[in-house]
């Protein structure tokens, strides 16, 4: 059973979008400006990331030009 294979935050009605994933050492391992693209648990051209906790951050601009900054943690389990 394959569930939740891609981590994609919900992003509706944004003018700009910047989504990034970081490992435990703070190194960026994924980034996208396309809200339709999520993180599939890989880094560096398809290498599988290790199981564990990864931090994420979103910087965006809403339709009213309000800046949005959200952070969190996602746990990768293999």
Secondary structure, 3 states (H helix, E strand, C coil): CCCCCCECCCCCCEEEEEEEEECCCCCEEEEECCCCCCECCEECCCEECCCEEEEEEEEEEECCCCEEEEEEEEEECC
